[in-house]
């Protein structure tokens, strides 16, 4: 399981939690290199940990561990599909959008 000492990627989202349609930014794995530990930062200063893995030409799977928001709301572990928005392939950081909840 990833933790803050091992997070290789930091993603930032413009809300306090993830949902279909949420937008964020950050670097993503460029190839199918398996799951990469990540930290997800939210707009209220909260954070969660998980992994991100490439799952298609413009799609990534973000698997989040259960976490608590900055206001104390408990969020169960969930998996989300992400896509890049308007960013060229190969750029180190991209605008992201949550396109689906996978589990």
Secondary structure by P-SEA (a helix, b strand, c coil): ccccccccbbbbbcccccccccccccccccccccbbbbbbbccccccccbbbbbccccbbbbbbcccccccccccccbbbbbbbccccccccbbbbbbccccc
